[in-house]
Amino acid sequence: MENPATDTPPPPLKRNSNDVGWEYGQPRVPDKVRCRLCGKEFSGGVYRMKEHIGHLKGNVSACPMSSKEDQEKCKNAIMEAKEKNIHDAISTLKLLWLLRHSNISFNAIDNESFRLFCEALGQFGPGWIPPTQYQLREPLLNEEKQRTKEKLKAFEEEWDREGCSVMTDSWTDMKRRSIMNLCVNSRGGTCFLSSKDASKDSHTGEYIFNYIDKCIEDLGAEKVVQVVTDNATNNVAAAKLLKEKRPRVFWTGCASHTMDLMLEGISKLPGFAKVIEQAKAVTIFVYAHHTTLSMMRTYTKMDIVRPGATRFAACFLTLQSLYEKKGQLKSMFNSDQWHDCKHSKSVKGKTASDTVMSYAFWSSVMVILKVFTPMVKVLRLADGERIPSLGFVYGELLEAKKSIKEATDHLEKNYQPIFRIIDEKMKGRLDSPLHMAAYLLNPYYFYKDPTIQYDIEVSEGFIKCVETFYHGEFEKQDLLVNHEISLYKNKSGHFGRLLALKGCEKKDEKFDPGNWWATYGCAVPTLQKLATRILALTSSSSGCERNWSSFEGIHTKKRNRLDVNRLNSLVYVQFNARLFDKQKKIREGNVDVILDDGNEDTVGDWLVGRVEELDNDVSFVLTTQAPRIRELYDDDFESEEEDMMEMEFEPDVYQEDPVFRDSQIA
């Protein structure tokens, strides 16, 4: 049925700028402009109006009513616009020249500092004289370092009020030079303190302990609540030494690192490993040849391999990307272009095509994503800095296990091997007394399920946390455990207010359990101090670990000849600038913390199979990447034979959600 005709006129042109042409033109219907002086109407917008008033021949007739002053005004406006376009083009060319000749990455223009730099240049205008090398090296660098310190004063006030976490990590470049760095995290985010060249030293537990202990002494022992590192053996040894000297300071394993170990273990289960290897075979084949790579990008409009902050984040992101582009990939391998391609006749080409066209493969990918997604959710929580994450990690891991149980159709033989890996990695890392206390004191979890107070691990962990936090102060321990905690558990006083209960019923971006305790815990000051401090802590040291690109640009062969103080100042300024920029993007929601577009190293397994099978120049590009992937330390991780899960991923043409069957893969 045809739509009835309508007499409604189209919307008129709208004045969207302060262009001088609008002083002489008036928008008309439809899409025309009328001269206010002579009444002539014509198409072409405000630019044509300026030509009309300025008596510029070629496109429109001259206005008989415009004065000499009007004509000059419009002519000048047109000339200024042309000069601006030329200036913008020249500026762009100069910028490209700078990026090319200085080996600056193109993603540098995404930095906030680059935007401010361009804005300052634009305000100054022509005639600006750049600073000399001396000015950059001495007075300007010192000024920037001082400005950075001023920014950190707000953090220092926060450390006094709510405590902080000390984070440490070591970095080794391609020339095997080893550098250790120290960062401090609080509710406001992470900041860089110092770095140390440790190339000539053995990274023993005692060496790491001395480095961290000096940092705690410099900061003030009363401010430091915990130390966060990865789970390497030498860090565990350092933790024991710190416990002896500073019994009030907690030592916590990095949650992001632990989550990565969990994902690694799960991905090695046979049912998962088989499907992941099939997916890798597809991406390796596609990226190995110019023809298939170009064909893929034509159909999908973007790359299918997604670099992540770690190898297993990249695995999840790439599987997710493949699944999202399932339709386009099927169309590609079903096209005449593919069948006419010489690679379609090869063994690997046929295998890749069969995989993409297989219902069983895509059903299996969906199941893997359903298992990985809740785990990656916890990884994003631990890596992000929108809110302190320690109070959520344990609770969200329990939620993740529930989601995995549903994804595996509640079949114990399917989810139990996954749970064994999760529990094994959690033990001693994410179930410490600090994690248990944070879980109990997070009102979102406790008031939703008060029975968690009867869990022996939670109860015992809470008491141990109190004994550590108030070490040597038995009266405070007694007051907190035997009196104040009962007010919180029974929702007495302020805890029972409607506003208090309403304020913790949703776990959204606005809910911060530390702030909740600051508001409603005033009647229990001893417990309030404990709660506000541990619920303001991070659970991960990734903010310290994943900013090594600063060091790669600074600790070069030429720059290592610089004065040590100048080098440290440069690192201090640049590292903190990157951290501030990252934190701003995270809080604005403009960044996925597990996605790392600048880190191709995490996707090497998805791009490169056997190098000799690649096209020559593709091989050169991929094999010249330098490995910079953070190592996973997990010396005691070995899957028992009976833990190996054989899961059946059965093809299902008609239903979207694949199910697990009782029979196993042969």
N, C-alpha and C positions, 0 to 999 in steps of 0.2 A: 504494500500500500504506500502510495507516495505521500510525502509530507505536504500539508496544505501550504499554499503560498502565504507569504507574510510581507507586510508593508513596512516592517521595522527597518529603518536605515542602518547601515553599518556604523560602528562607532567612529567618531571623528579623530583626526590626528591629535595627539596630546603633546603639550609642550614639556619636554623632559630635560631641559637644560637652561642655562642663563645666557645662551648664545645671543650675540648682538642682533642677529637676524630677526629674532622674535620681536624686536622693537618696531619692525616694519611689516611683519607678517602675522596673519591670523589663521589658525587651523580651520579648515573647512571640510565638509562632507562631499564626496568620499575621497579621502587621502589627497586632498589638495590644500594649497596655501593661497590666501588672498592678500594682495598688497594693500596696506592701510592707506597708502598715499594715492594710488591711481585706481584701485579696485580690481586690477587684473588678477585672474585666478590661473594657477598652473600647478602641475605635479613637480616632484623633485625635492620637496622638503625645504628646510631652512637654508641649506647651502645654495640652492637655486634662487632663493629670495635675495641672498647677499649679492649674487651675480646680477640680478635684476636691478637692485638699488645702485650697485657700484658701476653699472654700465659696462660690464664685462661681456664681450660678444662671444657667440658660439652656441650657447645652450638656451638662452632666453632673451627676449627683447628688453631694451633698456626702459627704465621707469621715467616717464616724462616729467614727473613731479618731484624727483629727488634733487636735493640741493648739492652743491659741491662738498659741503661738510658731510652730508649723508653718504655720498659716494666714497670719499676718502675713508670714512669710518668702516664701511663694509669691505673695501679693498684691503685695508690694513688687517682686518680680522681674518680674511682669507689667506693673506701672506703669512701671518703669525701661525696659523694652523699648519700650513705647508712646512714652515721652518721647524715647527715642533715635531712633525712626522719625520723629517730628515734627521733632527737631533736624536729622536728615539731610535731610529734605525742605526745611526752611528754609535750610540751608546750600547745597543745590543751587540753590534760587531766588536766593539772594544771589550765588552764583557766576555764574549766568546773567545777572543784572543787571550784574555787574562786566564780564563779557565784552561785553555789548551796549553799555553806556554808555562803555566805555573803548576801543572799537574793537579789542579783542584777538581774534585769530583763535582759533577753537575748537581747532585743532591745538596750541595752546600747552599744553594739558593733557598732551600727550605728552612734554613736556620733563622731564628728571630734576629740574631745579631746582624746577619746580612741585610735583612729588610731595614733595620734601623740605620745601617751604614748607607744604604742607597737613599733613604729618606733624608739623612743629614747632608749628603752630597747635593741632592736636589734643592734643599733649602739654601745652601751656600751659593749655588749657581756657578757660572764660568769663572775661571781665574783661581780656582782652588789649588794650592800647592801642597803636594803630599809630604808627609814627614820624612826626615832623613832616617837612615839605619840607626844612628846613635839615639835619636829621639824615640824610636820604637823599642830599642833594646833597654834603655835606661829610664828616662822620666815617664814615658807613656806606659810602659810595662808596670812600673812601680805604682803609677796612679791607678791602673786597672786592678792591680792586686789589692790596693787599699779599698777600692770600690767593692771588690768581691768580699773582703773582710767585713765591710759595713753591712752587706747583704746578709752575712752569716750571723750578725749580732742578734737578729730575731730568732734564729735557730738556737743560739746559746741561751737566750732567756727561756726558751722552751725546754732545753736540757735541764735547767735548774728546776723548772716547775714540774715536768712530767718524766724526767729521765730520758735516756737515750740508749741506742744499741751501737756497739763498735763492730765494724765489719772489716775483714781483711781478705785479701786474695793475692796470688802471685801470677805473673805473666811472663811468658818466654817468647821472644821474637824469633824470626827465622835464623838469626845468627846465634841462637841459644843464650842470649843475654837475659838474665832473670831479674825482674823488678817486682817488689812487694809494695802494696799500697794499703792505706788505711782510710776508711770512710766512716762517717757517723750518720746514723739515721734516727729521726724522730718523727712526730706527727707531720711536721712541715715538709718532710722529704729527706733525701740523702745529700750530703755534702762531702767533698773530698778534703782530707786533712794533709796527708803527706805521702811521699813515695820514697822507696829505698832501693838502691842497686844491690841486689843480693847474688850477683853472678858468681862471686868468689866464695860464697858461704854455703854450707850444707844446711838445707831447710829441715833441721831437726825440730822435735817438739820443743826443746829448750830454747832454740833460736826464735821460733815463732812466739813462744810465751814471753820472752824478754821484750820483743818488739811491741806486743800488745800491752804488756804490763806498763811499759813506759808511756804509751798513749793514754792508758787509764789514769796514770799518775798526773799527766799533763792536763787532762780534761777535768779531773776531780773524781775520785772514786765514788763519791756520794751521788754523782750524776749517772753513772753507768749501771744499767740494769742487766744487760746481757751482752755477750759476744756472739756473733753469728759468722760461721765459716762453712765451707763444704765439709764432706765427711771423710777426708783423707786421713790416713793413719797418723801422720805427724800432727795434724790438728787435734785429734783425739788425745794424743800424748800431752800437747800443750794445755788442753782443757783440764787434765788432772793436776798439772802444776799450778794452774790459776786457782783451782778449787782449794788447794792447800794454802795459798797466800791470801786470796780474796774470796772467802766462803760465801759472801753475799752476792757475788756476781754469777749469773747463770751463763752457761755455755750451750748454745743451741746450734744444731745442724741446719743447714740451708734447706728450706722446704722445697724450693724450686729444683734444687739438685736431687732431692729425694723423689719428687714427682717424676723427674726425668728418668731416674732409675726404675721406677714402677712401670713407666711406659716402655722402657727398654725390655724389661722382663716379660711384660705382656706380649709385646711384639715378637718375641722369640718363641712363644707357644706355637706348635705346629699349625694349628688351624688359622692363626693370624699370619705367621711367617710365610705360608704358602701364597696367600692372597697378596700380601705386601710385595713378595718377589714377582708375582705376575704383574702387578701395577708398575713396579720398577722396570720390568722388561719392556713394557709399553713405552714409558717415558724415555728410556735409554734409546730405544729404536727410533722414536720420533725425533729426538734431539741429535741423533748421530748423523743425519743426512740433511742437506740443505732443502731438498725437494719436500721431504716429509715435514720438516720444521716449518717451511713456508706454508704448506698446505694446512697444517694444524692451526697456525696463527690466522689464516684466512677464515677458517671455520669457527674458531673459538674467540677470535678478536683479542686474545691475550694469551700469556703463557699459562701452561697447566701446572708447572712446577713452582711451588711457592717456598721461598727461603724462610726459615724460622730462626728463632734465637738459639735453638738447640737442634740436634739431629732429629729428635723424636717430635718436636714441635713441627719441624719441616715435614716429617712423615704424615702427621695428622692434617696439616694444611694442604699438602699435595693430594692426599686421598680425598679430602673434602672438595678440592678444586676439580679433581677428575670426576667426582660424582655429580657436581653441579653442571659440568660440561658433557655429561653422558650423551645427551641427544646430539650435540654438535659433533662429538667424536664418532658416534655411530653413522651420522650422515657422511662424514669424511671417508670412513672406511667402506662405505657403500656407494661412493661416487664413481663416475667414469674416470675422473682425474686420478683416483687411487688405482683403479684397475689397469689404467694405461701406464702407470708408473712402474719402472723396472724393479723397484724395491718390493712391490706387491708379490713378485714371483719368488722372492727369497724365503728361506725357512723362517727367519726371524720376522719377516714381514707378515707371513701367513699366521704365525703364532700371535703377533700383536693384534692382527685383524680378528682372529678367532676369539681372543680375550675380550676385546671391546664389544663384539657382537654377542657375547655370552650372557644369558640371564643369570646364570649361577654366579658369575664373577661380580656383577653389580649387586646382587643380593648379599653376597659375602662382604662387599665393601660397605654396604649400609649397616650390617651388623657390627663390623669393626668400628665404624664411626659412632654407633650407638654406645659402644663400650668405651671408646676413647673420649667422647664428648664430655661426660661428667668429670673425667680425670683432668682434661685440659681446662675445664672451668676452674678447678682448684689451682691449676698451674697459673692461670691468668690472675686469679685472686692473689696468689703469693707474689707474683712478679709485679703487680700493679701497686701504685702508691696513692690511689685516691683516698683510701682509708687504711689505717693500720690493720694488718692481716692476721696477727697472731691469735686474736680472739675468734677467728672464723675457720682456721685451717682444719682443726680436728673435727668440728661439726660438719663442715662441708665434705670431708672425706667419708664420713658416715652416710651422708646423703648420696654421695657418688656411688657407694656400694649398693644402696637401695636401687638406684637407677640401673646399675649393671645387672642386678638380679632380675629386674623387669626386662631388660634387653635380651637376657638369655632365657626367657620364658620360665624363670623360676626353677630351672633344672639344675640340681645341685652339681651334677657331673660337669656342667658347663661353666658355672660361675665359681665353683670352689677353687679350681687352679688359679683363677684371677685373684680371688680373695687371699689365697696363700701368699702370692707375690706382694700384694698390697700390705698385708699384715707383717710380712718379713721385713719390708723396707721401712715400715712405720716404727718398728720396735727400736727403742732407744733413740729415735730421731724426731718423730712427730707425736710421740705419746709420753713425752717427758713431763715431770711435775709442772713445769711452766705451761705447757699446752693444756694439761688437765685443768689447772686452775683457771686459765683463760676461758676454757670451754664452760666450766661451771659458773663463772662470773659474768658470762655473756647472757643478759636477760632474754635475748631473743630465743636462745635454745632452752634455758632453764625454765622460764615461765610457760613455754610451749610444752615442755615435757619435764615436770618436776622430778620424775623418777630417776633422772640421771644422778641425783645426789646419793642414791643407794648403790650405784656402781662402785665396786671396790677399788678399781683402778682410778676412777675419778676422785673418789674420796681420799684415797691414800696419796694421790698426786697433789691434791690441794693442800693437805697438811704438810707435805714435804716442801711445797713451794713457800708456805708461810714460814716454816722453820729456816729456809734459806734467806728469804727476803728480810726477816727480822732476826737474823742470826745473833745469838747471844742476848736477846731481849725477851726473856721468858714471859714477863708480865704482858707484853703486847701480844705474844703468841696466844696466851691463855685468853685474853680479852677478845681477840679476833675469832678464834676457833670455838670457844665455849659460850660466847655471848653475842657478838655483833653479827656473825654469819646467820644466826637463827632469825634475826629481823628481816634479812634479805630473803631467806627461804620461805618465811611465813607471810611475806608481803605486808609487813607491819610498818606503821608510820608512813613516811613519804613513799615507800616502795609500793604501798597499796593504793596510792592516788590513781584516779582514772587517767590523768595525764601521763603518769609514769608507765602504766600498762599500755596505753595507746602509743607511747613513744617507742616501744620496743616490739610491737607486734609485726612489723614489716622489716624485712632485711633488704633495704634498698640503698641507693648511693648516699642518701642523706643520713642513714642511721649509723651512728658511731657509739659503740658501747662505752668507750672511755668518757665521752661527753655526757652520756646518760648517767654514769656514776657521779660525775662532777656535779650534776644537777640534783640528783635524788639521794645521794649517799651521805649527806652532811651529818646525819645523826649517828653514823658509824665511822668516825674519822680514821681509825686505824685500818679498817677494811677498805675504806674509800681510797686511801693512799696506795694500798696494794693494787686495787682494781684499776685505778686511773693510770698507774704506771705500767702494769703489764698489758693492759688493753690498748696502750699507745705504742706498742712495740711492733716491729716488722717480723716476719717469719722467714725472710729470705735475704741472702747477700747478693742477689743478682744486680741490684743497683750499683754495687761495687765492681762486679765481675764484667759487665758487658759494656764498658766504656773504654776499652783498650785502644780504640782507633785514635784517641787523643795521644796515647803514647807512641803509636806507630808513626804518627806524623812528627813527633817531637824528638824521640830517641832515635834519630838517624845518625849515620856515620859522621856527617859534617857537624850536626848540632851537638853531638856528644863532646866536641872540642870546646863547647862554650863553658863559661864559668858555671860551677855547680849551682850557686845561688840563683843565677839567672835562669838556668834550666828548670830548677824547682819552681820558680815563680811562674814560668811559662806553663808548666804542667798544672799548677794550682789554679791559674786563671782559666785555662782552656777546659780542664776536666770539670770544674764547677759550672762553667758556662754551658757545657753539654748537659750536665745533670739538671740544671735549672730549666733548660729548654725542653728536655724530655718530660720533666714533672709537669710543666705547663700543658704540654700536649696530652698527657695522661688525664689530667684533671678536666681538660676541655673535651675529652672523649675523641681526640683526633688521632689516636694511635692504638694499635693492637700490640700489647706488650710481648706476645709470643711471635709476632711477625717481624722479620728483620730483612728488609729489602736489600740492605747493603752487605749481607753476609751470605755469599754464594757457597761458602765452604760447607754449610750444613746440608746442601742438596747434592753434594758430589755423588752419592750413591744412586740418585735419581737421574743423573745426567750421563755418567760415564760407566760403561761396562768394560769391555776390553778396548783399550785405546786404539789398537791397530785396525779395528773395524770401523772407526769413525772416518768421515771425510777429513782430508788433511788439515784444512784451516780450522774446522770445528774442533778437531783434536788439539790443535795448538792452543786455542782459546781456553778450553776446559782443563787441560793438563798444566797450564801455567798458574792456576789458582794455588795460592799458598795456604796450607791447612792451618786454621787458627781456632779449631773447635775446642771448646772447654772439655777437658777430659772428665770421664765419669769414674770416680773412685768407689769401688765396691768389691773389695778383695774377697769377701766371704759370700758373694752371691753365686750360688749354683743351684739349678733346678733339679730336684730329684726326678728320677725316671717316672715314678708314678704320678708326679705332678704335671707331666706333659699332657696338655689337653688336646684330644682329637675331637674337633667339633665339625659337625656336618653343616655346610652351607648349601642348602638345596635350592635349585632354581624354582622360581615361582612366577609364571607368566602373568597371572591375573592379579595377584595381591601386591601391594606396595611394601608391606612390612614382612620381610622374611622371618621364618620361624626356625627354631632348632628342633631337630628330630632325634629320636632315641638311638637310631643307628649311627655308627661312627664311620669316618672316612677310612676306606680300606688302605 
